[in-house]
């Protein structure tokens, strides 16, 4: 039978079919590769945006407290300051600082050999235009300018929702609106009951000023904003913008730890300067220092610092100590993986979006006569008043005249106090209106002149006589007159010298007497002075009640003085200290020894006679009228 089919027909069909299948497979593979590349590109751009966002937030974290401080300074409520203090410029400067419009910094590109003529394949690079396209308020509110954030005051909490923190109250509507335009810290912000501070849960951050999850005393100022990096590049990149909401908080934290030191020098913990160990020093609670060095056989609950921690071989913090073989500390990650708690040693750099700032003003905290005001500040609370305990005192005792420039013996003093809420001043002159100590009137008068065993002139303040004296002169009670500043008026009298720090033999001193019982002070008592302070008697040993566990509760007091001496005799006394110690440091000091408590007129440090029981403050009733302040700055994502 004859076959009429042409040769090769089946072969051609097979080849065409197979090649078509292979072409389809190749096309699918190519398409899949393109899709993978597109997915990888978008993923990389999202990672890039996330890194830029974190860099922006870190820069914002450092800029906001600086802007808040500037808004408390003189003339900050003027247009010339707006570029330094408004939220818009905080974010603009932070973006420039973080180099948030480029994936690779110019200096890094040069190191890698990438010059300016190279073509970047990152479509997310380039200008993001105005910061308003990246940062905006979570919800709209009335404001002074078109760029603003939501400030956590008054009704903002109702607007944003329950997932946001409790709002603070402020009666001044102008300041409320201004807070959305620039970060405002002021004592005019209070909680709904009118208090400055509240017991708050400590945020879940690695910086353990107190134990994470427990409570601390603070006031939380907060602002909410929304970030959507890359929104202006979305058409080019094809990457959908992810908007995230954040809360930036500035916690105002009054000093409340058992032991604190804001000195720039290293704070030595565990030993005295003479090398003796802290055998009779018991510390319950946390310790903070700018830079800390734990030496000897010291055991602490927690230790936090700003610039590093050194732990000696025999010391431990929260059960953490050096490895006996390697001498190294366990890593934070390993510790937290094995324990249901944060690492007990922490620096503020351990958490990327956390900063801790002690509010210090150097020796200015002891003086209330120089740079006293901040006129035309954006915040109702001036920086000098806020950062200097001396400025916050209500009663003022001042030396207003002396014998001569070479003899600073006081011949006249003035006493300022509140009467019906109005400040009044009485002046007392030696030989006329200033009662003699041995007179009937002098036995009730709270201020006298003394000569120390070394022949040094001193003012003596009898705190136990203040209540009766205020009542006799028609002043307000100790509820309002709860703090005292003692200074020499070197501004208005050229014969008076400014008190030296450290003090000289020509300076007068301050002797605090009649100090056993502070229960007449309902809010407690605070004293500030630039003079050397001698505590002549026992201090605050009369309890005003008991706590729930039957322990005695004493009135809260705070004593701010550059030099404190225990006793005024020529021999070392037994010093039994209970409470908290905060050290502000000295000039040109290599190390700080906060437990070197000096005794007597010869300034001895007899370590065998020093014992202390230091503990942290946990209740609002334990806060004295005036406190040293700290700022804890935290940025957290809300939703």
Buried (B, 14 or more C-beta within 10 A) or exposed (E): EEEEEEEEEEEEEEEEEEEEEEEEEEEEEEEEEEEEEEEEBBEBBBEBBEBBBBBBBBBBBEBBBBBBBBBBBBEBBEEEBBEBBBBBBBBBBBBEBBBBBBBBEEEEBEEEEEEEEEEEEBBBBEEBEEBEBBBBBBEEBEBEEEBBBBBBBBEBBEBBEEEBBEBBBBEEEEBBBBBBBBBBBBBBBBBEEEEBBBEBEBBEBBBBBBBBEEBBBBBBBBBBBBBBBBBBBEEEBEBEBBEBBBBBBBBBBBBBBBBBBBBBBBBBBBBBEEEBBBEBBEBEBBBBBBBBBBBBBBBBBBBBBBEEBBBBEBBBBBEBBBEEEEEEBBEBEEBBEEBEEBBBBBBBBBBEBBBBBBBBBEBBBBBBBEBBEBEEBBBBBBBBBBBBBBBBBBBBBBBBBBEEEEEBBBBBBBBBBBBEEEEBEEBBBBEEEBBBBEEEEEEEBBBBBBEBEEEBBBBBBBBBBBBEBBEEEEBBBBEBBBBBBBBBBBEEBEBBBBBBBEBEEEBBBBBBBBBBBBBBBEBBBBBBBBBBBBBBBEBBBEBBEEEEEEEEEBBBBBBBBBBBBBBBEEEBBEBBBEBBBBBBBBEEEEEBBBBBBBBBBEEBBBBEBBBBBBBBBBEBEBBBBBBBBBBBBBBBEBE
